[in-house]
Amino acid sequence: EPEVTQTPSHQVTQMGQEVILRCVPISNHLYFYWYRQILGQKVEFLVSFYNNEISEKSEIFDDQFSVERPDGSNFTLKIRSTKLEDSAMYFCASTKERAPYNEQFFGPGTRLTVL
Amino acid sequence: AQSVAQPEDQVNVAEGNPLTVKCTYSVSGNPYLFWYVQYPNRGLQFLLKYITGDNLVKGSYGFEAEFNKSQTSFHLKKPSALVSDSALYFCAVRDGSGNTPLVFGKGTRLSVIA
């Protein structure tokens, strides 16, 4: 069964450094999402992406964040200058269609630790 | 604003007993409701969803959930728990308009004891 994959599984970085989290969505899916989960807290929506554009973003997704689909398979989340509070598990997800009743398929996550 | 509450951080149940993981929601319109499960070092896996129609929906691994509009609940159930069901369970809701993103509860850790 096709799966969403994410790399790396764990990223440790120093405060102020840039990080890029990578995701490979399911190949025939067109809508892509990033979520984060701070330890012990809820899974929170960050951004959705379709047709090389951001469709929606939350208030968490400020100017420090950006997303990109650099080629036909990867979908990346960049944090320009990491802060301690960016430490979290980041999940990528994808769906084939945009309809709100479609379930999203999630990757295993990248644990980001900012020191 | 839409929200999801999972009132229990942890649910413990003996193997073979029925299990219930609770979820209540708040949305402005008609809800689309989802349950996801997360096993250690894995992503969130879709279990089941409610869109419309029959209030009892059946999903993967023998799980089912009952939509109750008057109580704004969508509790996850299974008649007979397995040790392998031990995991973190997330309830999520999306407004039927589709103009809002998927909103998750904080998760409930299910522990099934042999």
Interface residues (C-beta under 8 A of the other chain):
Chain A: E3 V4 Q6 S9 Y33 Y35 Q41 K42 V43 E44 F45 S48 E56 S58 F91 A93 R98 A99 P100 Y101 E103 Q104 F105 F106 G107 P108 G109
Chain B: Y32 F34 Y36 N41 R42 G43 L44 Q45 F46 K49 I51 F90 A92 R94 D95 G96 S97 G98 P101 L102 V103 F104 G105 K106 G107
